[in-house]
Amino acid sequence: MRRYPFHAALRPLVYCLSLSLALFAAGCARQTGEPFPVAAYQNAPDNLQGNRYTLDAEIDAQLEWREGTGRLIAVRPLGTEPARLPVFIADSLGANLMVAQRYRLELTVRRGGLLYVNALRKL
């Protein structure tokens, strides 16, 4: 039976750990979208259709909820003029939302100016 040096047996483990760490770091360093232009959206929401943005906001109220579909909520953007914006969050995101919680929303402006949340993270 041939014996391998101890460090040779660790090579696959070190390789897997290095690869996992690289993938994790790439996910953490992912660039977020451009900041959401609140004033431009309020003036002409259809001009922003198809664009992706990042919005830091506080949940103001739940406006509507349909099981299996999602919820329409009102949010107030942080650090800007007072505004109240409706955003849609699909049930597939599995978010537990409460009034006054703050989130970073990755969103897309869809047809009719619908702000559709693709991902969210609690601040």
CORLINLIN-V350789 format. One line per field, one symbol per residue. psi: psi as a letter, one per 30 degrees, with the letter a starting at -180 (. if undefined). burial: # if it has 16 or more other ideal C-beta (glycine too) atoms within 10 Angstrom, else .. A space follows every 10 residues. Layout:
# CORLINLIN-V350789
psi=???
burial=???
This chain:
# CORLINLIN-V350789
psi=kkkklefeff eeeeeeeeee eeeeeeeegk kllkkkjeee eeeieffgkf lklkkklkke lkekkkkfda kklkljkkga lkljkkkkjk fffhkjkkkf kkljkjlkja kggkjkkell kk.
burial=.......... .......... .......... .....###.. #...#..#.. #.#.###.#. .........# ###.###... ....#.###. ....#..... ..#.#####. ..#.###..# ...
